C-alpha cells in the first residue's frame, strides 16, 4: 500500500493524539511540554513549536527550544491540531462511544438524536468529572417525526406530528420533556 504524504501526516497526527491522551490520563493536573512539534491551529501550520499544557489546558505555544525540557514529549515530525468535532453522531446513551471518539482526536460529539434521560445522565457525569476521558456531548435531543416515520423503528416512544398546525407547539418551544437535552453551545 502506497500512502501519500497527506495520509502519513494524518496517521502521525493520530499517533500524537493517542500519545497525548495517554499522558493526560496519567497526569490530569500536572504540566507537560510537547517539544518541537508542528502546530496546525485550524488556519495555518507553524513548524518547530514547544507547547506547554498545564492542568489540561494549553498554557503557551512558542518557538521550540534547542534542548527539550526534562520529561517533554517528543513532537518531532508530528502535528498537533485542534480537537476534532464529529458533527453528526448517534451515541444512543453509550459513553463508550464518547471514550472511543477521544482516542481518535474527536473532542466533541454533536448527537443528532438522543433520549432526554440519556443526555441528562451523560451531562451530569461530565459535570461531576466522571467522563474526563471522553469527548464532550452536545445533543439535539429527541426528534419529532410523522407517524411511522424515522426513529419509530427503534422501539422508542417518539413524538409525532400529524399536521403542519402542530409544528409551532413543537418549536421554538418544545415540550418540557425535550428541554432536558443538552443545548448546542
C-alpha positions, 0 to 999 in steps of 0.5 A: 500500500502506497500512502501519500504524504497527506495520509502519513501526516494524518496517521502521525497526527493520530499517533500524537493524539493517542500519545497525548491522551495517554499522558493526560490520563496519567497526569490530569493536573500536572504540566507537560511540554510537547517539544518541537512539534508542528502546530496546525491551529485550524488556519495555518501550520507553524513548524518547530513549536514547544507547547506547554499544557498545564492542568489540561489546558494549553498554557503557551505555544512558542518557538521550540527550544534547542534542548527539550525540557526534562520529561517533554514529549517528543513532537518531532515530525508530528502535528498537533491540531485542534480537537476534532468535532464529529458533527453528526453522531448517534451515541444512543446513551453509550459513553463508550462511544464518547471514550472511543471518539477521544482516542481518535482526536474527536473532542466533541460529539454533536448527537443528532438524536438522543433520549432526554434521560440519556443526555441528562445522565451523560451531562451530569457525569461530565459535570461531576468529572466522571467522563474526563476521558471522553469527548464532550456531548452536545445533543439535539435531543429527541426528534419529532417525526410523522407517524411511522416515520424515522426513529419509530423503528427503534422501539422508542416512544417518539413524538409525532406530528400529524399536521403542519398546525402542530409544528409551532407547539413543537418549536421554538418551544418544545415540550418540557420533556425535550428541554432536558437535552443538552443545548448546542453551545 
